[in-house]
Amino acid sequence: MKLYGIKTCDTCRKALKAFEAAGKPVTFIDLRADGVSEEEIDRWIEAHGWEAVLNRRSTTWRGLCDADKTDVDADKAKALMLANPTLIKRPVFEDQTGITIGFGKEQQKHLLGN
């Protein structure tokens, strides 16, 4: 299991602790420090749609100029996320079963079997 996130993100830290407590190995990829590839973002968008991957509630989104925030489509969203990885909704999980975004109750049940 790969967990893409940011080390300072509370939800990402909660997810890491939950996987550790469950004895499930996870590889953490820091979006800010390690970066993210176009291919990774393409997979996430293909699986869930760009609207689910782009975090419009983030501090980074609020800091963008109005021109960047208008007329957003899949291509523009991908370009924004490549330039600003903190715009990616997190955490993103990838394993052999697929891609999961977020760590709410449903995602926890799916990922951890709780």
Secondary structure, 3 states (H helix, E strand, C coil): CEEEECCCCHHHHHHHHHHHHCCCCCEEEECCCCCCCHHHHHHHHHHHCHHHHECCCCHHHHHCCHHHHCCCCHHHHHHHHHHCHHHECCCEEEECCEEEECCCHHHHHHHHCC
